Each structure stands twice: as structure tokens, then as C-alpha cells.
Amino acid sequence: MKKRKTYAAVMLAAGLLSLLGCATAFADAEGFSEEYSRFQDPDGILSGDEAEELNEKLDEISHNQDFDVTAALVNSLGGSSVQDYADDLYDMCDFGYGADRDGVLLLVSLEDHDWYISTSGYGITAFTDAGIQYIGEQIKPDLADGNYLDAFETYADQCDNFITQANSGEPYDVDHMPKEPLSPIWFGISFVVGLGGALIVVGVNKSELKSVGMQQEARNYVRPGSMKVTNSSDFFLYRKVTRTEKPQQKSSGSGGSSTHTSSSGKTHGGGGGKF
């Protein structure tokens, strides 16, 4: 069982960081859960039932993946940057699996419509810069409409997918992103269009054969004297061509994850934007 850090311990850590001249994002941290909770909602923006539902989803994915998938929803950042707040919250809540504290956290702040994803340990590998922006695009519509629970659930599902993909050895990145599922309605449209087109073609061809009667043998369709060979040539019907792709040099910065150091000295990846 993962060690449970109490609220008092979190506040002590915040005080120590303050003495060291680091960020004091949680100096007024009332409302943060005293028990280990993967979803932090200190301002009570979601209802109790919604918060419990989201926590259960985050717990299930985290346990299945051996990877901490966490989230937080706040009204204000208290003067901190969204990156510093997310990193410090992750560190002070003792999130993360194993010695490298593998995990990811989505922070949403309503004050300036900020979202930010902070990664740690294996999370830096599983969630590249491009992957983080992809997830941001998936959650922004719900965030903008105030559907915060839906946005967090979409984030959780995407995290489950991204971790599984990273475990296969090829994390989602610039030229390799999840494929959007095709809506079932398009299968019906394709079938109707294809069937309609086939019927039209058959109907047109059939209408052009009104003067032709059915014959018992194929040779009866040939007009006498019409099959005269006037020229002959030899052609190669097949050829085999082997092509070797020329390796393309990958420019620096075109993929992967950028990293930085949090106020507590931990290495994090991450990225964010507005909604």
C-alpha cells in the first residue's frame, strides 16, 4: 500500500520550501484531501458523487497500470505559474509509483482558464510533448463548456491508452498519434452510396443491351470477319522492382519530451495551454 501523506505533512513540506525560498503555492492549502486521493478538488467545484466517481476511475487505471494517474481542479493558482503549481502539487502529495515516482497529473485552474499536465518518471517517456498537446485538444471542448467531470474522464481514458501504447515500445509522438474512431454512421452511408452506385452502373449497362439476344455460345457474339489481327507485339507482363528507402535525418526538437526541475528539485516533463 502506498504511503499516505497527511495534510499536516503537506503543510510542513510547504513551509520548508518557503524557508528555502521556493514556491509557496500551497501556503493556504485548505480543502486538500488529508488522505491519499488521486483527485484533488480543494474548492469543492465538483459534487461529492462526481469526485468519488472520478477517484474510482483514476484508482482503477493507476492500479492496473502500476502508474499514478492523478488530477486536480482549483479556482486559483494563488499567484504561482500553472507549471510550478502542478509540479509542486505532484511532489507534495507524494504521487507516483516506484523509486522514479512514475505518474502524470492534470491540473485545471478556472481563474485564467489554464490546463497543465505534469509528468514524472516513466510518465516523461509515456507522455511526449506532442502527446500532451493531443490530450489537451481532446479535453478543451468540455473544459470550455464547464463539463469538468467529462473532461477529466476523457483525460483518464487517454492516459490509459497512452501508457499501454508506451509499454509496447513506441509511445505516441509527433508522427504517431491515436487514430480517431470512425463514426458508425459512415459505415451506413458508405454502404448506401456503394449499393446505389452499383445499381446505377448495372442499370445503364443493361439498357444498352436491348438489341442483343441471349446466345448459347460465346462465339455467336462475334461478327464474322471482325476478328483480324493486323499487328502483333511482345510485351513484358510483369517486372520486379526493389526500392530501398533513404533514411531521413530527424531534426532535434521534433519529438520526445522536454524536461525541467521543480522547486523541490525533482525532474518533470509537461505542457499545457488555455481553454
PLY file of the C-alpha trace (Angstrom):
ply
format ascii 1.0
element vertex 275
property float x
property float y
property float z
element edge 274
property int vertex1
property int vertex2
end_header
0.00 0.00 0.00
1.37 3.39 -0.98
2.37 5.63 1.92
-0.40 8.10 2.82
0.90 11.61 3.37
-1.37 13.62 5.66
-2.44 17.21 5.21
-0.18 18.25 8.10
2.81 16.72 6.34
1.92 18.53 3.13
1.74 21.82 5.00
5.08 21.11 6.70
6.66 20.43 3.31
5.22 23.70 2.01
6.67 25.56 5.00
10.09 24.04 4.47
10.01 25.00 0.80
9.07 28.54 1.81
12.07 28.76 4.11
14.26 27.68 1.22
12.87 30.47 -0.96
10.97 28.10 -3.25
7.36 28.31 -4.48
4.68 28.65 -1.77
1.73 27.59 -3.89
0.12 25.72 -1.02
0.62 28.20 1.81
-3.19 28.40 2.06
-3.91 24.79 1.17
-7.25 24.41 2.94
-9.52 21.89 1.28
-6.87 19.50 0.03
-7.59 15.90 0.98
-5.97 14.71 4.20
-5.89 11.16 2.82
-4.21 9.91 -0.33
-6.60 10.97 -3.09
-5.76 10.93 -6.78
-8.25 13.71 -7.47
-7.77 16.96 -5.56
-10.68 19.42 -5.52
-9.95 21.82 -2.62
-12.65 24.31 -3.67
-15.37 21.67 -3.99
-16.11 22.52 -7.63
-17.37 19.01 -8.40
-20.11 17.40 -6.32
-19.16 14.73 -3.82
-20.58 11.99 -6.05
-18.70 13.28 -9.10
-15.42 13.48 -7.19
-15.89 9.94 -5.86
-16.69 8.62 -9.35
-13.58 10.24 -10.78
-11.39 8.99 -7.94
-12.58 5.44 -8.53
-11.74 5.69 -12.23
-8.28 7.10 -11.52
-7.63 4.42 -8.89
-8.63 1.61 -11.24
-6.40 2.80 -14.08
-3.49 3.51 -11.73
-3.64 0.08 -10.12
-3.96 -1.72 -13.46
-1.04 0.17 -14.99
1.20 0.45 -11.89
1.35 4.13 -12.76
-0.19 7.08 -10.91
-2.86 8.90 -12.95
-3.90 11.95 -10.93
-5.78 15.24 -11.37
-6.63 18.50 -9.63
-9.26 21.20 -10.11
-8.78 24.61 -8.47
-10.28 28.06 -8.70
-6.98 29.93 -8.44
-3.24 29.33 -8.61
-2.56 31.82 -5.84
-0.04 33.77 -7.90
2.03 30.74 -8.98
2.56 29.68 -12.57
0.48 26.74 -13.70
3.64 24.67 -14.26
5.04 25.35 -10.77
1.69 24.68 -9.12
1.23 21.36 -10.92
4.78 20.15 -10.25
4.69 21.15 -6.57
1.28 19.60 -6.04
2.51 16.32 -7.53
5.63 16.34 -5.34
3.94 17.40 -2.09
1.08 14.91 -2.41
3.68 12.16 -2.83
2.18 10.99 -6.11
3.99 8.43 -8.24
4.79 4.71 -8.36
8.20 3.27 -7.53
11.56 4.90 -6.97
11.14 7.14 -10.02
7.62 8.19 -8.95
6.08 7.24 -12.27
2.92 9.21 -12.94
1.04 12.09 -14.50
-1.14 14.91 -13.17
-3.66 17.12 -14.94
-4.18 20.49 -13.27
-7.11 22.68 -14.30
-7.36 26.23 -12.97
-10.56 28.17 -13.60
-9.20 31.64 -12.80
-7.32 32.11 -16.07
-8.65 29.02 -17.90
-5.37 27.13 -17.61
-4.71 23.43 -18.04
-1.37 21.77 -17.47
-0.12 18.17 -17.49
2.90 17.39 -15.30
4.76 14.12 -15.80
7.28 12.26 -13.66
9.48 9.17 -14.03
8.14 6.85 -16.73
5.45 9.47 -17.39
8.07 11.57 -19.15
8.53 8.72 -21.64
4.86 7.79 -22.00
3.63 11.38 -22.48
5.72 13.26 -25.03
5.29 16.98 -25.63
3.20 16.24 -28.72
1.16 13.65 -26.83
0.37 16.13 -24.06
-0.91 18.66 -26.56
-3.01 15.96 -28.20
-4.68 15.15 -24.88
-5.21 18.87 -24.30
-7.10 19.12 -27.58
-9.36 16.25 -26.51
-10.33 17.83 -23.18
-10.56 21.51 -24.12
-14.12 21.45 -25.55
-15.55 20.02 -22.31
-13.46 22.36 -20.17
-14.67 25.38 -22.16
-18.28 24.24 -21.71
-17.85 23.69 -17.97
-18.19 19.90 -18.27
-15.28 19.29 -15.93
-16.11 15.69 -14.99
-16.34 14.71 -18.67
-13.01 16.41 -19.37
-11.26 14.57 -16.53
-12.76 11.24 -17.57
-11.56 11.79 -21.14
-8.11 12.60 -19.75
-8.14 9.39 -17.69
-9.11 7.26 -20.71
-6.41 8.89 -22.82
-3.84 8.24 -20.09
-4.78 4.55 -20.02
-4.33 4.40 -23.80
-1.02 6.34 -23.78
0.52 4.17 -21.04
-0.48 0.96 -22.82
0.99 2.28 -26.06
4.25 3.29 -24.35
4.53 -0.19 -22.85
4.53 -1.58 -26.40
7.82 0.23 -27.01
6.53 3.02 -29.26
5.00 5.92 -27.31
2.65 8.27 -29.10
4.63 11.14 -30.58
4.72 13.71 -33.38
4.12 11.37 -36.34
2.34 8.67 -34.37
-0.87 9.67 -32.60
-4.05 7.76 -31.69
-6.39 7.24 -34.63
-9.79 8.81 -34.23
-12.55 6.17 -34.26
-14.77 6.26 -37.35
-18.37 7.03 -36.54
-20.74 4.06 -37.24
-22.94 6.34 -39.35
-20.22 6.48 -42.00
-20.38 2.72 -42.49
-24.10 3.02 -43.31
-23.50 5.97 -45.63
-20.70 4.10 -47.44
-22.90 1.03 -47.91
-25.83 3.04 -49.29
-23.62 5.07 -51.65
-21.80 1.95 -52.90
-25.02 0.00 -53.45
-26.67 2.92 -55.21
-23.68 3.43 -57.50
-23.56 -0.27 -58.39
-27.26 -0.34 -59.25
-26.91 2.72 -61.47
-23.93 1.23 -63.37
-25.70 -2.11 -63.86
-28.86 -0.36 -64.99
-27.04 1.77 -67.56
-25.14 -1.21 -68.99
-28.29 -3.27 -69.13
-30.17 -0.56 -71.02
-27.50 -0.58 -73.75
-28.05 -4.31 -74.44
-31.69 -4.17 -75.52
-30.92 -5.20 -79.16
-28.74 -8.13 -78.16
-30.34 -11.53 -77.78
-29.05 -14.23 -75.49
-26.78 -16.74 -77.26
-25.85 -20.25 -76.21
-22.18 -19.95 -77.19
-19.72 -17.11 -76.80
-18.64 -17.31 -80.45
-22.11 -16.41 -81.57
-21.48 -12.87 -80.28
-18.56 -12.38 -82.70
-19.40 -10.74 -86.03
-17.97 -12.76 -88.96
-14.75 -11.23 -90.35
-14.38 -8.77 -87.49
-11.50 -10.58 -85.75
-8.47 -9.76 -87.95
-5.03 -9.44 -86.41
-3.23 -6.57 -88.16
-0.30 -6.13 -85.79
1.46 -8.19 -83.14
3.96 -7.25 -80.46
5.61 -8.86 -77.45
5.12 -7.24 -74.05
6.56 -7.99 -70.65
3.58 -8.56 -68.41
5.45 -8.46 -65.10
8.53 -6.87 -63.64
10.06 -6.81 -60.19
11.35 -3.52 -58.78
13.17 -3.35 -55.45
13.27 0.02 -53.69
15.24 0.94 -50.58
14.04 3.89 -48.54
16.64 6.54 -47.89
16.91 7.18 -44.13
15.59 10.59 -43.14
17.56 12.51 -40.57
15.29 13.53 -37.68
15.75 17.12 -36.65
16.26 17.88 -32.97
13.19 19.02 -31.11
10.80 17.28 -33.49
9.61 14.79 -30.88
10.13 13.36 -27.44
9.70 15.07 -24.10
11.27 18.23 -22.74
12.05 18.33 -19.00
12.58 20.86 -16.23
13.24 20.88 -12.50
10.54 21.65 -9.95
11.05 23.81 -6.86
11.71 20.68 -4.81
14.50 19.60 -7.18
12.52 16.86 -8.96
12.66 16.31 -12.70
9.35 16.74 -14.51
8.08 16.84 -18.06
4.91 18.55 -19.07
2.99 21.07 -21.08
-0.29 22.92 -21.12
-2.42 25.67 -22.57
-5.67 27.62 -22.31
-9.30 26.58 -22.74
0 1
1 2
2 3
3 4
4 5
5 6
6 7
7 8
8 9
9 10
10 11
11 12
12 13
13 14
14 15
15 16
16 17
17 18
18 19
19 20
20 21
21 22
22 23
23 24
24 25
25 26
26 27
27 28
28 29
29 30
30 31
31 32
32 33
33 34
34 35
35 36
36 37
37 38
38 39
39 40
40 41
41 42
42 43
43 44
44 45
45 46
46 47
47 48
48 49
49 50
50 51
51 52
52 53
53 54
54 55
55 56
56 57
57 58
58 59
59 60
60 61
61 62
62 63
63 64
64 65
65 66
66 67
67 68
68 69
69 70
70 71
71 72
72 73
73 74
74 75
75 76
76 77
77 78
78 79
79 80
80 81
81 82
82 83
83 84
84 85
85 86
86 87
87 88
88 89
89 90
90 91
91 92
92 93
93 94
94 95
95 96
96 97
97 98
98 99
99 100
100 101
101 102
102 103
103 104
104 105
105 106
106 107
107 108
108 109
109 110
110 111
111 112
112 113
113 114
114 115
115 116
116 117
117 118
118 119
119 120
120 121
121 122
122 123
123 124
124 125
125 126
126 127
127 128
128 129
129 130
130 131
131 132
132 133
133 134
134 135
135 136
136 137
137 138
138 139
139 140
140 141
141 142
142 143
143 144
144 145
145 146
146 147
147 148
148 149
149 150
150 151
151 152
152 153
153 154
154 155
155 156
156 157
157 158
158 159
159 160
160 161
161 162
162 163
163 164
164 165
165 166
166 167
167 168
168 169
169 170
170 171
171 172
172 173
173 174
174 175
175 176
176 177
177 178
178 179
179 180
180 181
181 182
182 183
183 184
184 185
185 186
186 187
187 188
188 189
189 190
190 191
191 192
192 193
193 194
194 195
195 196
196 197
197 198
198 199
199 200
200 201
201 202
202 203
203 204
204 205
205 206
206 207
207 208
208 209
209 210
210 211
211 212
212 213
213 214
214 215
215 216
216 217
217 218
218 219
219 220
220 221
221 222
222 223
223 224
224 225
225 226
226 227
227 228
228 229
229 230
230 231
231 232
232 233
233 234
234 235
235 236
236 237
237 238
238 239
239 240
240 241
241 242
242 243
243 244
244 245
245 246
246 247
247 248
248 249
249 250
250 251
251 252
252 253
253 254
254 255
255 256
256 257
257 258
258 259
259 260
260 261
261 262
262 263
263 264
264 265
265 266
266 267
267 268
268 269
269 270
270 271
271 272
272 273
273 274
